[in-house]
Amino acid sequence: MSQLSKALPKAKPYSLRSEIWKSRSSYLLIAPYFILFFLFTVLPVLMSIYLSFTYFNMLEMPRFVGWQNYVKLLLEDDIFVISLRNTLLFAVVTGPVSYMLCLLFAWIINEFQPKVRALLTLVFYAPSICGNAYMVWNLILTGDRYGYLNGLLLRLKFINEPILWMQTEKFVMPVLIVVQLWLSLGTGFLSFIAGLQTVDKGMYEAAAIDGVRNRWQELWFVTLPAMKPQLLFGAVMQITQSFAVADISIYLAGNPSVNYAGATVVTHLLDYGSTRLDMGYASAIATILFLLMVGTNKLVQKILRRVGE
Amino acid sequence: MAKTQTVKGTHAPVDTRPEKIIKLEKKMKRKSGKKKLNRSMAGNAVLFILMGICGVFMVLPLVMIVNNALKPLDEIYQFPPRIFVRNPTLTNFSDLFMLMNESWVPFSRYILNTVIITLGGMLGHVIIASLAAYPLAKHKFPGKNILFSMVVLSMMFSWTVTQIPQYLIISWLGINNTYGALILPAWAFGMGLYLMKQFMEQLPDSLMESARLQGANEWQIFWQIVMPNVRPAWLTLAIFQFQQMWGNTGGMFLRSEELKPLQYSLQQITSGGVSRAGAGAAVTFIIAAIPIIFFLICQSSILETMTTSGMKD
């Protein structure tokens, strides 16, 4: 249809209003989704930014307090500093490591027969989908001698008495990082597996003639550039996930955890949002988290777009 | 509408030369280059050992879940702890059913709640996300790119960020403490729309063009042409939505006991201490097994959808 109107010699001058009127059926189709999207995603982000500049306890109207929440957060709140440090540690360690693991496992799985491939995909993907399967880690990490880990270490004579894993400050973060890695092979991992299967086999043959000698060169020069769109998507998934760690910390280490060793920005947010009902302050935490997540994502996107160029 | 007509779905460059030449070229390539040049035995060994170690690490907790569910109580509290069950029994499951019957709200009610919330969330999400994905993938209209990049942006932060304002909005709408408080926000799940739009983009435009020439309107094209062709994608959206909904305990949105989902009551059982350790193990098994079963059934559809999940510039 649009072709015809363009072909006419006396085409109407471009007008936004007529464009919009012409596309009314498109707008009608997207309306239900985007009304809800604005209501439950866009508006909350804007509200969160607004509320972060107020004092709001859910009973009275929000009262504007300027930068006060942020000043308190960054200068006076020692627990926030701990939780921010922990969250950044999660982001810096589990983010890249889980991303590499997703890629590595997907790449190896891709070498197998389709049936084995399906089984391995299930095995590696399972921890991230089965809801609260991390509960089982509680059995492994139980502080008495009935815990699997303590039992094993006692039997191997590495330790003489059981260790209270989640009550000992220095063990909390390393353990949480391991558990987080265990359940981090999620949507990004599936995307990589699918992406690898679309790489044209002919390209490998051509590359072999061009002098690509081993599988590592093949990965770097052929596979990665070919699946760049999936790499970008996977990065978004892994980064967002690594910044949002909270559930496993609350379940395994408690909230508050011993000396706040397992506190993350999200557990801190939940503390103020649902326990202390200081919504202005909680919104300031949420806004900082939002900026951190989006900022990191944007930065990594920029870097990854250079792969293979 | 007459923009790019090329096959977007297949990422391979399209070779337009006659088939004979291509075949001949491939034959020559095979003869000239040594076969399997790029697969060394040592490399294979390293990779498979690595894979084996990591595989055991990934599977072991899942194996524990299964074995624990089958252990009699004395084996659960055994020293030294063993991973594998010796005398498998189903008493944990019968204990669980006994506990279920004792609950204050009939247990079937929790199941019904979960079915309503999950099905409502899945159906609504698949329908309205597909409705929105179709114009975003196949039409040209002002504001399209901005709207889509907002959805992409929404995947870059987790829902915890918007929790508090979302709670306020739900209260204003007066749907707090109803099923709607969980279902409506779930319909606007960002990744679902994203995956659906990417998948629809690879449908050839000629499909819709020919329907248009036969006088079909956009509504008819959507239901009769587009939707039947994106079946893997709507299965994927449904499964991802299910995974989101399945772990939901209702939290602050559902306060009435008779509206709470299954997950909530199951978690109540697991927090019951030593006397309920057996039933708790059965609960953990059920919570973990159901999403895995669903994934198992839909795995090929999901992977098919994920091939188009990539982010283009």
HADDOCK unambig.tbl for C-alpha pairs under 7 A between the chains (distance, minus, plus):
assign (segid A and resid 2 and name CA) (segid B and resid 1 and name CA) 6.74 0.50 0.50
assign (segid A and resid 20 and name CA) (segid B and resid 141 and name CA) 6.82 0.50 0.50
assign (segid A and resid 20 and name CA) (segid B and resid 142 and name CA) 6.50 0.50 0.50
assign (segid A and resid 23 and name CA) (segid B and resid 141 and name CA) 5.85 0.50 0.50
assign (segid A and resid 26 and name CA) (segid B and resid 135 and name CA) 5.40 0.50 0.50
assign (segid A and resid 29 and name CA) (segid B and resid 131 and name CA) 5.38 0.50 0.50
assign (segid A and resid 29 and name CA) (segid B and resid 132 and name CA) 5.57 0.50 0.50
assign (segid A and resid 30 and name CA) (segid B and resid 131 and name CA) 6.10 0.50 0.50
assign (segid A and resid 30 and name CA) (segid B and resid 132 and name CA) 3.88 0.50 0.50
assign (segid A and resid 32 and name CA) (segid B and resid 128 and name CA) 6.27 0.50 0.50
assign (segid A and resid 33 and name CA) (segid B and resid 128 and name CA) 5.44 0.50 0.50
assign (segid A and resid 33 and name CA) (segid B and resid 129 and name CA) 6.05 0.50 0.50
assign (segid A and resid 33 and name CA) (segid B and resid 132 and name CA) 6.16 0.50 0.50
assign (segid A and resid 33 and name CA) (segid B and resid 188 and name CA) 5.96 0.50 0.50
assign (segid A and resid 36 and name CA) (segid B and resid 185 and name CA) 6.94 0.50 0.50
assign (segid A and resid 36 and name CA) (segid B and resid 188 and name CA) 5.67 0.50 0.50
assign (segid A and resid 37 and name CA) (segid B and resid 188 and name CA) 5.00 0.50 0.50
assign (segid A and resid 40 and name CA) (segid B and resid 166 and name CA) 6.06 0.50 0.50
assign (segid A and resid 40 and name CA) (segid B and resid 185 and name CA) 5.84 0.50 0.50
assign (segid A and resid 44 and name CA) (segid B and resid 162 and name CA) 5.39 0.50 0.50
assign (segid A and resid 44 and name CA) (segid B and resid 165 and name CA) 4.88 0.50 0.50
assign (segid A and resid 44 and name CA) (segid B and resid 166 and name CA) 5.77 0.50 0.50
assign (segid A and resid 45 and name CA) (segid B and resid 162 and name CA) 5.95 0.50 0.50
assign (segid A and resid 47 and name CA) (segid B and resid 165 and name CA) 6.20 0.50 0.50
assign (segid A and resid 48 and name CA) (segid B and resid 162 and name CA) 6.92 0.50 0.50
assign (segid A and resid 48 and name CA) (segid B and resid 165 and name CA) 6.23 0.50 0.50
assign (segid A and resid 123 and name CA) (segid B and resid 59 and name CA) 6.51 0.50 0.50
assign (segid A and resid 124 and name CA) (segid B and resid 58 and name CA) 6.34 0.50 0.50
assign (segid A and resid 126 and name CA) (segid B and resid 292 and name CA) 6.35 0.50 0.50
assign (segid A and resid 129 and name CA) (segid B and resid 243 and name CA) 6.48 0.50 0.50
assign (segid A and resid 129 and name CA) (segid B and resid 291 and name CA) 6.39 0.50 0.50
assign (segid A and resid 130 and name CA) (segid B and resid 287 and name CA) 6.69 0.50 0.50
assign (segid A and resid 130 and name CA) (segid B and resid 288 and name CA) 4.22 0.50 0.50
assign (segid A and resid 130 and name CA) (segid B and resid 289 and name CA) 6.82 0.50 0.50
assign (segid A and resid 130 and name CA) (segid B and resid 291 and name CA) 5.61 0.50 0.50
assign (segid A and resid 130 and name CA) (segid B and resid 292 and name CA) 6.40 0.50 0.50
assign (segid A and resid 131 and name CA) (segid B and resid 246 and name CA) 6.98 0.50 0.50
assign (segid A and resid 131 and name CA) (segid B and resid 247 and name CA) 5.14 0.50 0.50
assign (segid A and resid 131 and name CA) (segid B and resid 287 and name CA) 6.64 0.50 0.50
assign (segid A and resid 131 and name CA) (segid B and resid 288 and name CA) 6.19 0.50 0.50
assign (segid A and resid 132 and name CA) (segid B and resid 247 and name CA) 6.94 0.50 0.50
assign (segid A and resid 132 and name CA) (segid B and resid 288 and name CA) 6.97 0.50 0.50
assign (segid A and resid 133 and name CA) (segid B and resid 284 and name CA) 6.75 0.50 0.50
assign (segid A and resid 133 and name CA) (segid B and resid 288 and name CA) 5.76 0.50 0.50
assign (segid A and resid 136 and name CA) (segid B and resid 61 and name CA) 6.41 0.50 0.50
assign (segid A and resid 136 and name CA) (segid B and resid 65 and name CA) 6.47 0.50 0.50
assign (segid A and resid 146 and name CA) (segid B and resid 77 and name CA) 6.54 0.50 0.50
assign (segid A and resid 146 and name CA) (segid B and resid 78 and name CA) 6.77 0.50 0.50
assign (segid A and resid 146 and name CA) (segid B and resid 79 and name CA) 6.00 0.50 0.50
assign (segid A and resid 146 and name CA) (segid B and resid 80 and name CA) 6.76 0.50 0.50
assign (segid A and resid 146 and name CA) (segid B and resid 81 and name CA) 5.83 0.50 0.50
assign (segid A and resid 148 and name CA) (segid B and resid 81 and name CA) 5.84 0.50 0.50
assign (segid A and resid 151 and name CA) (segid B and resid 80 and name CA) 5.57 0.50 0.50
assign (segid A and resid 151 and name CA) (segid B and resid 81 and name CA) 6.10 0.50 0.50
assign (segid A and resid 182 and name CA) (segid B and resid 58 and name CA) 6.36 0.50 0.50
assign (segid A and resid 190 and name CA) (segid B and resid 303 and name CA) 6.61 0.50 0.50
assign (segid A and resid 190 and name CA) (segid B and resid 306 and name CA) 6.67 0.50 0.50
assign (segid A and resid 191 and name CA) (segid B and resid 306 and name CA) 4.99 0.50 0.50
assign (segid A and resid 191 and name CA) (segid B and resid 307 and name CA) 6.43 0.50 0.50
assign (segid A and resid 191 and name CA) (segid B and resid 309 and name CA) 6.47 0.50 0.50
assign (segid A and resid 194 and name CA) (segid B and resid 303 and name CA) 5.43 0.50 0.50
assign (segid A and resid 194 and name CA) (segid B and resid 304 and name CA) 6.86 0.50 0.50
assign (segid A and resid 194 and name CA) (segid B and resid 306 and name CA) 5.70 0.50 0.50
assign (segid A and resid 194 and name CA) (segid B and resid 307 and name CA) 4.69 0.50 0.50
assign (segid A and resid 195 and name CA) (segid B and resid 307 and name CA) 5.19 0.50 0.50
assign (segid A and resid 198 and name CA) (segid B and resid 11 and name CA) 6.69 0.50 0.50
assign (segid A and resid 200 and name CA) (segid B and resid 12 and name CA) 5.85 0.50 0.50
assign (segid A and resid 208 and name CA) (segid B and resid 33 and name CA) 6.95 0.50 0.50
assign (segid A and resid 209 and name CA) (segid B and resid 33 and name CA) 5.99 0.50 0.50
assign (segid A and resid 213 and name CA) (segid B and resid 37 and name CA) 6.74 0.50 0.50
assign (segid A and resid 213 and name CA) (segid B and resid 38 and name CA) 5.59 0.50 0.50
assign (segid A and resid 214 and name CA) (segid B and resid 38 and name CA) 4.18 0.50 0.50
assign (segid A and resid 214 and name CA) (segid B and resid 39 and name CA) 6.51 0.50 0.50
assign (segid A and resid 215 and name CA) (segid B and resid 38 and name CA) 5.28 0.50 0.50
assign (segid A and resid 215 and name CA) (segid B and resid 39 and name CA) 6.32 0.50 0.50
assign (segid A and resid 229 and name CA) (segid B and resid 310 and name CA) 3.92 0.50 0.50
assign (segid A and resid 229 and name CA) (segid B and resid 311 and name CA) 4.42 0.50 0.50
assign (segid A and resid 229 and name CA) (segid B and resid 312 and name CA) 5.58 0.50 0.50
assign (segid A and resid 230 and name CA) (segid B and resid 309 and name CA) 6.40 0.50 0.50
assign (segid A and resid 230 and name CA) (segid B and resid 310 and name CA) 4.00 0.50 0.50
assign (segid A and resid 230 and name CA) (segid B and resid 311 and name CA) 6.39 0.50 0.50
assign (segid A and resid 232 and name CA) (segid B and resid 310 and name CA) 6.80 0.50 0.50
assign (segid A and resid 232 and name CA) (segid B and resid 311 and name CA) 5.91 0.50 0.50
assign (segid A and resid 233 and name CA) (segid B and resid 309 and name CA) 6.95 0.50 0.50
assign (segid A and resid 233 and name CA) (segid B and resid 310 and name CA) 5.51 0.50 0.50
assign (segid A and resid 233 and name CA) (segid B and resid 311 and name CA) 5.61 0.50 0.50
assign (segid A and resid 236 and name CA) (segid B and resid 156 and name CA) 6.05 0.50 0.50
assign (segid A and resid 240 and name CA) (segid B and resid 156 and name CA) 5.67 0.50 0.50
assign (segid A and resid 240 and name CA) (segid B and resid 157 and name CA) 5.60 0.50 0.50
assign (segid A and resid 240 and name CA) (segid B and resid 158 and name CA) 6.34 0.50 0.50
assign (segid A and resid 244 and name CA) (segid B and resid 158 and name CA) 6.51 0.50 0.50
assign (segid A and resid 273 and name CA) (segid B and resid 164 and name CA) 6.96 0.50 0.50
assign (segid A and resid 286 and name CA) (segid B and resid 161 and name CA) 4.94 0.50 0.50
assign (segid A and resid 289 and name CA) (segid B and resid 161 and name CA) 6.95 0.50 0.50
assign (segid A and resid 290 and name CA) (segid B and resid 157 and name CA) 6.18 0.50 0.50
assign (segid A and resid 290 and name CA) (segid B and resid 161 and name CA) 6.27 0.50 0.50
assign (segid A and resid 293 and name CA) (segid B and resid 156 and name CA) 6.35 0.50 0.50
assign (segid A and resid 293 and name CA) (segid B and resid 157 and name CA) 5.69 0.50 0.50
assign (segid A and resid 294 and name CA) (segid B and resid 156 and name CA) 5.53 0.50 0.50
assign (segid A and resid 294 and name CA) (segid B and resid 157 and name CA) 6.35 0.50 0.50
assign (segid A and resid 297 and name CA) (segid B and resid 156 and name CA) 6.43 0.50 0.50
